[in-house]
Amino acid sequence: MKSQSPYDGVLLIDKAPGMTSHDVVAIVRNRLATQKVGHCGTLDPFATGLLLIVVGRGTKIQDLLMSEDKEYVGTLMLGEVTDTQDRDGEVIETHEVGHLNRAVIEAAFAKFHGDFYQTPPMVSALKKEGVPLYKLAREGKIVEREPRCVHVYAHEIRDVRLPEIDFRVICSKGFYVRTYAHDIGQELGCGAHLSALRRTKSGRFTVNGAVTVEALKTASKESIANQIIPLPEVSRMRGA
């Protein structure tokens, strides 16, 4: 029987800020000298944290891994609305934050718990008639987006230091954390955008022990191969 390739499986990367998920894929392709590499769930350039990289036959379970729940920690900035709903966009509205007590903030977060509908942002990879929305947004076009049912399993307000609020959220596939921050800002009446984001968990995989991008850039092919979680172990971790 043909032995399993050491390049078949899942590699956990701790994405650095200022780079795209595709940039990470390109580095892995280069370091392993293989083209069969993909990622599970885009992280915006300013975001950091867990990025699941699938290699070799691992690409066959890409959709399964992308469908799993995610955990994020982040910070929302009250009083400023941006055109991308995050810190990389242009500020299009400013509002006085005023005094918001903990109870009011908790009530706003509670509105976005369990099942609810979320309208995907214009700056996203979703497609309209085959064209990614972010390309239409660059042309100044705004098209109607169908609200999607998403789910928040758990949330935590970690710190309030107005105008910033630190939070943690465990959510379903297809959830936009920047839209979550934007919508909470609307609920509070002062607007908000997402100013920091870090993915800490995806399914059973956590960012603890993930390979940093800096380490990835200098590690040997053998060292990277040793970090790849083999497919049988991935199946056990998922309970499949």
Backbone as a ProteinNet text record, in pm:
[ID]
protein_1_A
[PRIMARY]
MKSQSPYDGVLLIDKAPGMTSHDVVAIVRNRLATQKVGHCGTLDPFATGLLLIVVGRGTKIQDLLMSEDKEYVGTLMLGEVTDTQDRDGEVIETHEVGHLNRAVIEAAFAKFHGDFYQTPPMVSALKKEGVPLYKLAREGKIVEREPRCVHVYAHEIRDVRLPEIDFRVICSKGFYVRTYAHDIGQELGCGAHLSALRRTKSGRFTVNGAVTVEALKTASKESIANQIIPLPEVSRMRGA
[TERTIARY]
84.3	0	88.4	46.6	124.7	124	241.1	249.4	196.7	145.6	87.8	197.9	176	272.8	276.8	397.7	405.9	345.5	315.7	257.3	105.5	43.8	-101.8	-155.1	-227	-283.1	-313.1	-307.1	-344.4	-229.9	-196	-91	-155.2	-128.6	-186.3	-89.7	-136	-53.1	-114	-27.7	-69.7	-40.4	-144.2	-124.5	-83.2	12.7	58.2	-29.9	-30.3	-107	-40.9	-119.1	-63.1	-42.3	-101.7	-88.8	-222.2	-242.4	-365.9	-349.5	-463.1	-458.7	-388.8	-407	-340.9	-189.3	-143.5	0.9	58.6	-14.9	31.4	36.5	-66.1	-69.1	53.4	87	201.8	332.7	345.7	467.8	478.6	366.9	368.8	401.4	342.2	373	520.9	577.3	719	807.6	775	859.7	853.4	735.1	719.6	739	753.7	770.2	656.6	533.2	415	304.6	224.3	116.4	-14.8	-27.2	-155.4	-170.6	-200.6	-212.4	-332.9	-412.4	-525.5	-544.2	-640.9	-668.1	-816.2	-848.4	-986.9	-1037.5	-1100.3	-1157.7	-1066.2	-1100.3	-1018.3	-1010.9	-890.8	-871.2	-833.2	-900.2	-868.6	-723.7	-662.9	-521.5	-485.4	-573.1	-538.2	-553.7	-626.3	-653.5	-535.1	-528.6	-423.1	-488.9	-404	-452.4	-460.1	-541.6	-542.5	-590.9	-504.1	-538.5	-505.8	-609	-589.5	-544.3	-425.2	-371.1	-380.6	-445.2	-457.8	-356	-292.2	-183.8	-212.4	-181.5	-197.6	-341.1	-360.2	-495.5	-580.7	-518.7	-593.4	-688.5	-659.5	-746.3	-884.4	-894.9	-1023.7	-1122.7	-1070	-1159.1	-1167.5	-1125.1	-1125.2	-1264.2	-1366	-1502	-1552.5	-1517.8	-1558.5	-1498.7	-1370.6	-1303.1	-1355.4	-1390.3	-1441.6	-1579.4	-1652.9	-1790.8	-1799.3	-1685.6	-1689.3	-1695.4	-1736.4	-1751.5	-1615.4	-1618.2	-1495.6	-1506.6	-1389.8	-1382.6	-1288.8	-1331.9	-1251.6	-1245.7	-1137	-1133.4	-1109.2	-1172.3	-1159.4	-1188.6	-1176.1	-1204	-1289.2	-1395.9	-1473.6	-1453.1	-1447.5	-1428.6	-1560.5	-1616.5	-1743.4	-1723.4	-1829.3	-1828.2	-1780.6	-1727.6	-1680.2	-1731	-1798.9	-1845.5	-1755.4	-1706.7	-1622.3	-1692.1	-1645.4	-1710.3	-1680.9	-1583.7	-1553.7	-1594.1	-1642.8	-1683.2	-1563.7	-1441.4	-1322.8	-1225.9	-1113	-1020.2	-949.6	-953.4	-886.5	-967.5	-1092.1	-1178.6	-1172.2	-1244.7	-1256.2	-1369.6	-1345.9	-1450.5	-1557.2	-1681.2	-1791.4	-1893.3	-1884.7	-1973	-1898.1	-1919.3	-1869.3	-1984.5	-1986.5	-2093.9	-2036.3	-2104.8	-2068.4	-2103.4	-2009.7	-2034.7	-2115.6	-2081.3	-2153.9	-2125.3	-2208.3	-2189.1	-2273.8	-2207.9	-2277.1	-2240	-2338.5	-2304.2	-2299.1	-2246.7	-2225.1	-2356	-2463	-2591.5	-2641.4	-2624.3	-2666.6	-2583.1	-2452.8	-2363	-2396.5	-2419.6	-2454.4	-2585.4	-2681.8	-2810	-2792.7	-2701.5	-2676	-2612.5	-2514.4	-2450.9	-2552.1	-2640.1	-2739.7	-2836	-2854.6	-2942.3	-2886.2	-2754.6	-2688	-2632.6	-2723.9	-2689.9	-2789.8	-2743.7	-2832.1	-2845.2	-2962.3	-2986.7	-3031.2	-2973.2	-3018.3	-2967.2	-3019.4	-2979.4	-2873.1	-2776.9	-2665.8	-2654.6	-2643.9	-2625.4	-2476.2	-2424.9	-2281.2	-2235.1	-2114	-2063.8	-2031.9	-2030.3	-1994.6	-1850.1	-1762.2	-1622.9	-1609.2	-1640	-1631	-1607.2	-1573.6	-1542.3	-1667.3	-1784.4	-1908.4	-1923	-1986.9	-1996.7	-2139.3	-2147.9	-2273.8	-2255.6	-2330.6	-2317.9	-2172.1	-2103.9	-1966.9	-1858.5	-1896.6	-1797.9	-1791.6	-1672.3	-1661.2	-1711.2	-1782.8	-1839.8	-1733.4	-1615.2	-1513.2	-1467.4	-1473.9	-1437.2	-1542.3	-1669.3	-1776.4	-1764.6	-1729.1	-1715.1	-1604.5	-1495	-1385	-1429.4	-1530.7	-1584.3	-1692.9	-1714.7	-1815.2	-1956.9	-1969.8	-2102.6	-2149.1	-2275.9	-2336.3	-2452.7	-2451.1	-2558.1	-2631.9	-2751.4	-2831.5	-2771.6	-2759.6	-2708.9	-2817.1	-2828.3	-2929.7	-2885.7	-2967	-2931.4	-2920.3	-2824.6	-2803.4	-2820.4	-2876.7	-2892.8	-2759.1	-2714.4	-2590.4	-2622.5	-2524.9	-2549.7	-2430.9	-2459.1	-2358.2	-2387.4	-2292.4	-2308.4	-2275.6	-2177.8	-2137.1	-2067.7	-2080.7	-2007.3	-1967.8	-1865.6	-1815.4	-1764.7	-1806.9	-1751.1	-1631	-1513.6	-1391.8	-1343.4	-1365.8	-1322.6	-1394.9	-1431.4	-1494.1	-1407.9	-1352.4	-1275.3	-1310.1	-1427.8	-1485.2	-1383.8	-1377.5	-1477	-1449.9	-1362	-1330.7	-1396.7	-1432.6	-1486.7	-1416.3	-1355.5	-1294.7	-1397.8	-1401.3	-1500.6	-1445.4	-1516.3	-1489.4	-1620.7	-1615.2	-1737.6	-1710.4	-1802.5	-1798	-1915.6	-1887.4	-1989.9	-1987	-2090.3	-2105.9	-2028	-2025.6	-1969.3	-2042.5	-1969.6	-2031.3	-2056.4	-2001.9	-2023.2	-1917.8	-1961.7	-1869	-1855.6	-1736.3	-1715.8	-1721	-1674.9	-1681.3	-1825.1	-1911.1	-2053	-2115.7	-2072.7	-2115.6	-2082	-1958	-1916	-1998.3	-2016.9	-2095.1	-2238.1	-2300.5	-2440.5	-2458.1	-2361.7	-2368.2	-2356.7	-2271	-2259.2	-2389.3	-2458.3	-2588.2	-2689.3	-2685.7	-2777.7	-2752.8	-2626.5	-2592.1	-2615.9	-2645.2	-2681.4	-2565.9	-2443.6	-2327.7	-2238.2	-2274.7	-2191.7	-2064.9	-2003.1	-1878.3	-1813.5	-1685.8	-1617	-1523.3	-1480.5	-1390.6	-1247.3	-1182.1	-1046.9	-937.3	-973.1	-874.4	-947.8	-880.6	-942.5	-835.1	-863.2	-773.4	-857.5	-836.1	-905.3	-825.7	-893.5	-826.2	-858.7	-967.9	-1009.1	-1092.4	-1077.8	-1161.1	-1188.6	-1314.9	-1345.9	-1270.7	-1197	-1118.7	-976	-941.8	-804.8	-793	-683	-661.5	-530.8	-517.8	-398.4	-277.5	-301.5	-190.1	-100	26.1	120.3	124.5	42	44.7	178.5	220	346.6	330.7	419.5	412.7	461.6	419.9	462.7	613.3	669.1	814	889.4	840.8	904.4	886.8	769.4	740.2	836.5	870.1	956.2	1098.4	1142	1281.4	1296	1185.6	1192.6	1227.9	1291.4	1324.8	1199.4	1206.8	1094.8	1059.7	1160.8	1139.5	1072.5	1114.7	1056.5	909.1	876.4	736.1	654.2	710	639.6	606.8	695.9	674.6	562.1	527.4	419.1	281.6	280.3	153.6	81.2	-44.4	-125	-177.6	-141.1	-184.4	-336.4	-388.9	-534.2	-602.3	-544.6	-610.5	-625.5	-523.2	-531.2	-635.2	-643.6	-744.9	-885.2	-905.8	-1035.4	-1067.2	-967.8	-989.2	-1024	-954.5	-979.5	-1120.8	-1168	-1301.9	-1410.7	-1370.5	-1468.5	-1535.1	-1466.9	-1524.8	-1495
-119.1	0	124.9	221.3	343.9	418.7	460	528.8	671.8	721.7	856.5	960.5	1060.1	1168.4	1251.3	1294.5	1380.5	1518.2	1548.2	1676.9	1672.2	1566.8	1555.8	1586.7	1695.7	1725.6	1871.8	1914.4	2051.6	2115.4	2235.3	2312	2432.3	2448.3	2560	2678	2789.4	2909.7	3021.6	3096.5	3216.8	3334.3	3379.3	3483.1	3615.9	3680.4	3811.5	3920.6	4040.7	4150.9	4201.1	4268.5	4330.7	4237.8	4120.3	4026.7	3957.4	3908.3	3837.7	3688.4	3619.9	3474	3409.3	3467.6	3414.7	3432.8	3538.6	3556.7	3438.7	3394.1	3280.5	3154	3132.5	3016.9	3018.6	3135.7	3148.8	3113.2	3153.2	3120.3	2969.9	2905.8	2760.2	2688.4	2731.2	2670.5	2679.1	2795.4	2817.7	2732.9	2728.1	2655.9	2504.6	2453.8	2309.5	2268.5	2366.3	2339.9	2253.4	2290.7	2220.9	2321.5	2293.9	2384.9	2352.9	2230.7	2185.9	2234.2	2362.4	2427.6	2520.9	2521.9	2613	2657.9	2746.6	2790.6	2776.5	2770.7	2747.7	2869.6	2962.5	3078.4	3198.6	3295.6	3415.5	3499.3	3548.3	3649.3	3779	3889.1	4017.9	4056.3	4141.3	4176.2	4225.8	4307.8	4361.8	4258.6	4150.5	4049.5	3954	3893.4	3795.1	3665.3	3566.9	3445.5	3324.9	3230.1	3096.4	3093.2	3041.8	3017.1	2871.2	2795.3	2654.2	2644	2589	2567.8	2418.6	2386.4	2246.2	2218	2101.7	2065.4	1927.8	1912.1	1781.9	1734	1610.4	1555.1	1624.6	1707.2	1787.6	1883.9	1920.2	2012.1	1950.7	1817.9	1750.8	1774.5	1811.2	1836.1	1985.4	2067.8	2213	2265.2	2223.3	2271.2	2226	2103.9	2052.9	2138.6	2169.9	2248.8	2392.2	2446.3	2583.4	2595.4	2483.9	2486.9	2487	2472.1	2458.5	2595.1	2591.1	2713.5	2778.3	2909.6	2985.4	3063.6	3090.1	3177.6	3293.3	3413.5	3533.2	3617.5	3691.9	3801.9	3928.7	4036.3	4157.4	4281.8	4394.9	4525.2	4606.2	4665.3	4756.6	4898.9	4988.5	5130.9	5202.4	5255.1	5326.8	5468	5520.6	5660.2	5683.4	5580.3	5594.4	5478.4	5510.9	5411.4	5421.1	5307.4	5309.7	5237.2	5263.1	5203	5053.5	5002.1	4858.4	4790	4869.8	4822.2	4782.6	4812.6	4786.4	4903.7	4892	5005.1	5037.3	4946	4969.5	5059.7	5085.9	5165.9	5314.7	5390.5	5535.2	5563.8	5656.9	5696.4	5774.8	5726.1	5791.4	5856.3	5823.1	5885	5894.2	6003.2	6013.9	6056.2	6001.5	6030.5	6044.5	6121.3	6133.2	6002.5	5948.6	5820.9	5844.4	5947.4	5974.6	5870	5869.1	5773.4	5648.4	5536	5408.1	5318.5	5283.5	5196.6	5050.6	4968.4	4827.1	4757.3	4789.2	4724	4752.1	4875.8	4913.8	4838.8	4829.3	4759.4	4610.2	4553.5	4411	4383	4474	4457	4461.3	4547.6	4556.7	4428.1	4375.7	4249.4	4135.3	4136.5	4029.4	4022.7	4136.1	4138.6	4051.7	4030.5	3953.9	3824.2	3745.7	3616.3	3513.9	3389	3288	3309	3276.2	3294.5	3438.1	3497	3627.5	3645.4	3747.1	3771.8	3880.4	3856.8	3949.3	3979.8	4105.8	4143.6	4151.1	4068.2	4069.8	4207.8	4247.7	4379.6	4383.2	4502	4515.5	4473	4506.8	4466.5	4324.3	4228.7	4086.7	4005.9	3878.6	3791.3	3728.8	3757.1	3706.6	3761.2	3681.9	3721.6	3759.2	3857.2	3898.4	3880	3783.1	3750.1	3722.6	3648.4	3605.5	3705.1	3825.5	3929.4	3947.5	3936.9	3958.4	4096.4	4102.2	4229.7	4336.6	4294.7	4395.9	4467.7	4398	4463.3	4566.3	4532	4628.2	4749.1	4720.9	4829.3	4926	4872.4	4958.4	5052.2	5007.7	5089.5	5185.8	5184.2	5272.1	5220.5	5094.3	5035.1	4967.8	4983.4	4915	4833.3	4704.5	4616.7	4556.6	4511.6	4451.6	4317.1	4293.7	4165.5	4098	3970.3	3892.7	3868.8	3909.5	3879.1	3728	3687.3	3544.8	3514.5	3399.3	3357.8	3307.7	3367.1	3326.1	3293.8	3242.9	3203	3240.6	3302.3	3326.6	3231.7	3143.4	3043.4	3101.6	3190.4	3250.8	3382.9	3476.4	3601.7	3648.6	3729.2	3781.4	3923.1	4015.1	4150	4147.3	4157	4135.8	4262.2	4377	4502.8	4618.9	4717.3	4839.1	4956.9	5024.6	5146.5	5242.4	5299.7	5381.9	5479.7	5489.6	5437.5	5293.9	5220.2	5084.7	4979.2	4868.2	4753.2	4627.5	4553.8	4425.2	4315	4219.4	4113	3980.9	3875.6	3742	3688	3617.7	3563.4	3426.7	3333.5	3202.3	3198.4	3176.6	3196.9	3088.2	3090.7	2991.6	3031.2	2938.9	2964.6	3082.3	3161.2	3270.8	3395.6	3400.5	3513.7	3621.1	3746.4	3858	3933	3926	3991.6	4142.8	4194.5	4340.7	4389.2	4306.7	4342.8	4335.6	4239.3	4226.3	4354.3	4402.6	4526.1	4644.8	4652.5	4760.7	4761.6	4643.4	4634.2	4665.4	4624.9	4659	4810.6	4872.8	5018.6	5087.3	5031.4	5086.9	5071.5	4955.4	4929.6	5027.4	5064.4	5157.4	5303	5325.3	5459.3	5551.7	5498.7	5585.2	5531.3	5417.4	5358.7	5297	5211.1	5146.8	5078.8	5050.6	4965	4872.2	4767.3	4668.9	4719.9	4736.7	4793.6	4690.4	4573.3	4465.7	4332.9	4231.5	4099.2	3991.6	3887.4	3771.7	3645.4	3552.5	3423.6	3331.7	3277.9	3193.8	3045.4	3016	2875.7	2855.9	2737.3	2697.9	2549.3	2514.7	2375.2	2330.9	2221.5	2170.8	2225.6	2306.6	2357.4	2493.3	2513.7	2641.5	2704.9	2834.3	2907.3	2873.6	2814.6	2777.8	2676.4	2710.5	2620	2631.5	2719.2	2737.9	2799.9	2771.8	2822.7	2970.3	3054	3195.4	3213.6	3322.7	3349.3	3370.2	3436.8	3458.5	3326	3233.4	3101.4	3027	3040.8	2974	3018.4	3145.7	3201.2	3146.5	3104	3059.5	2909.8	2840.7	2697.7	2614	2502.3	2408.9	2335	2276	2197.2	2084.5	2020.1	1908.1	1954.5	2070.4	2124.2	2157.8	2217.6	2251.4	2123.1	2024.9	1897.7	1830.6	1844.1	1782.8	1851.1	1973.4	2047	2016.8	1951	1920	1808.5	1833	1732	1634.1	1504.3	1406	1391.6	1350.3	1340.6	1246.5	1129.1	1044.4	1115.2	1193.9	1267	1380	1444.2	1547.9	1486.3	1367.1	1298.7	1268.6	1222.3	1191.8	1317.1	1426.5	1553.5	1604.3	1580.8	1628.3	1532.9	1415.2	1316.1	1247.4	1250.8	1190.4	1040.9
0	0	0	-78.8	-88.1	44.8	91	220.2	206.6	319	318.9	310.9	227.2	212.5	339.9	381.8	500.5	475.2	348.1	313.8	301.3	349.2	348.6	488.5	502.6	634.2	653	778.6	817.4	895	854.9	920.4	988.8	1117.3	1194.3	1193.4	1139.9	1130.1	1213.9	1283.1	1354.6	1261.8	1189.6	1089.1	1151.7	1088.2	1132.7	1071.4	1131	1072.5	945	860.8	741.9	624.1	629.5	518.1	495.7	373.9	344	372	375.4	392.5	273.4	153.6	33.6	41.5	109	128.8	207	309.1	390.1	304.5	223.2	133.5	41.7	-11.7	-102.6	-32.1	94.3	169.8	189.8	226.6	247.7	117.3	7.2	-123.5	-154	-126.8	-153.3	-63.3	66	161.6	141.2	102.3	82.9	-63.2	-150.9	-294.6	-348.4	-311.1	-360	-388.9	-489.6	-525.7	-455.6	-404.7	-349.1	-205.1	-193	-62.2	-66.6	40.1	50.1	193.2	216.3	353.2	383.8	512.5	556.4	632	560.5	627.6	624.2	541	522.9	650.8	678.3	782.6	712	747.2	686	716.6	632.4	652.1	792.3	854	986.2	1098.1	1070.8	1173.5	1190	1306.2	1335.5	1383.6	1407	1471	1380.6	1422.7	1364.8	1220	1133.8	994.2	965.5	929.5	895.9	750.5	731.2	597.5	565.9	455	413.6	303.6	316.2	224.7	165	36.9	-28.5	-25.3	21.6	28.3	134.4	216.9	313.8	245.6	118.3	45.9	21.2	28.1	5.6	119.9	238.2	352.1	385.8	291.6	312.3	349.2	273	299.8	436.3	477.2	609	720.2	707.4	810.7	814.1	697	691.8	754.7	759.5	810.2	962.2	1030.6	1175.9	1246.1	1372.3	1450.7	1476.8	1498.2	1521.6	1652.5	1711.4	1828.8	1797.4	1834.2	1811.4	1938.9	1953.2	2049.6	1967.6	2008.7	1929.4	2010.1	1943.4	2003.9	1907.3	1957.3	1873.6	1923.5	1827.9	1856.6	1834.4	1941.9	1933.2	1878	1817.3	1774.1	1632.6	1567.1	1429.3	1344.5	1234.5	1138.3	1015.9	966.1	845.8	731.2	610	492.8	478.4	554.2	551.7	682	777.1	909.6	997	949.5	1030.8	1019.9	1086.8	1095.6	964.3	867.1	739.3	646.5	682.2	594.7	624.5	541.1	559.8	658.7	749	843.8	768.3	773.9	700.7	795.3	924.7	1024.1	1156.3	1227.8	1365.2	1454.6	1575.7	1669.9	1810.3	1890.7	2032.5	2101.1	2177.2	2246.7	2373.7	2447.8	2571.8	2677.9	2778.9	2888.3	2862.7	2852.8	2835.5	2952.6	3033.8	3146.6	3102.1	3188.9	3157.1	3119.5	3187.8	3162.2	3020.8	2973.9	2839.1	2734.7	2759.4	2667.4	2662.8	2780	2785.4	2712.9	2723.5	2655.2	2503.7	2456.6	2312.5	2260.3	2332.4	2291.8	2294.5	2392.6	2408	2289.3	2220.8	2102.6	1989.8	1994.7	1888.8	1947.1	2000.8	2061	2008.5	1991.8	1934.4	1784.9	1728.1	1584.6	1554.9	1452.4	1403.6	1260.6	1193.9	1055.5	1048.7	961	942.9	793.2	757.9	617.5	588.2	498.5	467.7	422.6	458.8	417.7	267.9	210.3	69.1	45.5	138.7	122	176.3	90.1	126.2	0.1	18.8	-95.1	-156.4	-98.6	-158.3	-300.4	-385.6	-526.4	-567	-655.4	-717.5	-867.6	-923.3	-1065.2	-1102.2	-1014	-1040.8	-1005.7	-962.7	-929.4	-777.5	-715.9	-570.9	-531.6	-421.5	-377.2	-354.2	-304.6	-275	-403.3	-517.2	-643.6	-683.8	-660.6	-688.1	-595.7	-468.5	-370.5	-412	-468	-514.1	-625.6	-700.9	-810.2	-760.6	-629	-570.7	-583.7	-619.4	-636.9	-507.8	-476.5	-362.1	-415.1	-390.8	-439	-319.7	-344	-238.2	-199.5	-68.5	-18.5	62.7	42.4	113.5	257.6	356.1	496.2	516.7	600.6	624.8	773.2	800.3	939.6	992.9	1102.2	1167.9	1313.6	1384.2	1523.1	1610.6	1724.1	1827.5	1942.7	1969.6	2075.6	2212.8	2215.2	2342.6	2314	2407.1	2395.5	2534.6	2538.7	2665.9	2643.6	2727.4	2725.9	2819.7	2763.4	2842.5	2913.4	2849.4	2911.6	2844.2	2924.7	2872.4	2913.6	2815.1	2839.8	2725.4	2738.5	2632.4	2573.7	2439.3	2343.6	2294.9	2360.8	2315.9	2404.5	2343.1	2416	2364.8	2454.7	2419.5	2439.8	2347.4	2356.2	2304.7	2335.6	2281.1	2227.5	2113.7	2055.9	1993.6	2014.1	1949.5	1853.3	1726.4	1623.5	1516.5	1433.4	1327.5	1202.2	1108.6	976.7	911.7	832.1	758.8	839.6	961.4	1051.8	1024.1	1014	995.6	1127.5	1186.2	1315.9	1299.9	1186.2	1167.5	1154.5	1095.3	1088.6	1227	1306	1445.7	1522.3	1506.8	1574.4	1523.7	1392.4	1332.7	1385.7	1389.1	1431	1579.9	1661.9	1804.6	1821.7	1741.3	1744.1	1707.2	1607.7	1568.5	1682.6	1747.3	1859	1974.2	1993.8	2101.3	2062.4	1934.2	1889	1857.5	1860.2	1834.3	1723.8	1666.5	1561.6	1617.7	1538	1580.1	1460.4	1474.6	1377.2	1452.7	1385.9	1445.1	1434.3	1549.1	1546.6	1570.5	1620.6	1639.2	1634	1579.8	1570.4	1570.9	1648.7	1652.8	1660.2	1564.7	1570.7	1662.4	1762.3	1861.4	1847	1775.3	1763.3	1637.3	1577	1463.6	1478.9	1504.5	1534.3	1659.1	1647.1	1761.2	1764.7	1666.9	1656.5	1724.4	1797.8	1865.2	1817	1841.3	1798.6	1885.2	2002.8	2090.5	2020	2006.5	1941.8	1790.8	1733	1587.3	1545.3	1423.3	1371	1334.2	1381.7	1345.6	1201.7	1140.4	1002.6	996.7	1096.7	1097.7	1101.3	1185	1191.4	1059.8	1000.3	873.7	763.4	762.4	657.6	662.1	779.2	793.3	820.1	849.1	883.6	760.8	785.8	677.8	633.4	516.3	464	561.1	615.1	707.7	836.3	885.9	1009.1	990.1	875.8	847.7	831.7	759.9	738.6	871.5	967.5	1099.8	1176.9	1137.9	1205.1	1144.5	1030.8	963.6	1038.6	1073.2	1142.7	1037.8	1049.8	949.9	946.6	832.7	815.4	914.9	948.3	1048.7	1183.2	1220.6	1348.1	1339.2	1222.9	1201.6	1220	1163.5	1176.8	1322	1396.1	1540.2	1616.3	1587.4	1656.7	1628.9	1507.3	1470.1	1516.5	1566.1	1609.1	1492.1	1376.2	1254.5	1249.7
[MASK]
++++++++++++++++++++++++++++++++++++++++++++++++++++++++++++++++++++++++++++++++++++++++++++++++++++++++++++++++++++++++++++++++++++++++++++++++++++++++++++++++++++++++++++++++++++++++++++++++++++++++++++++++++++++++++++++++++++++++++++++++

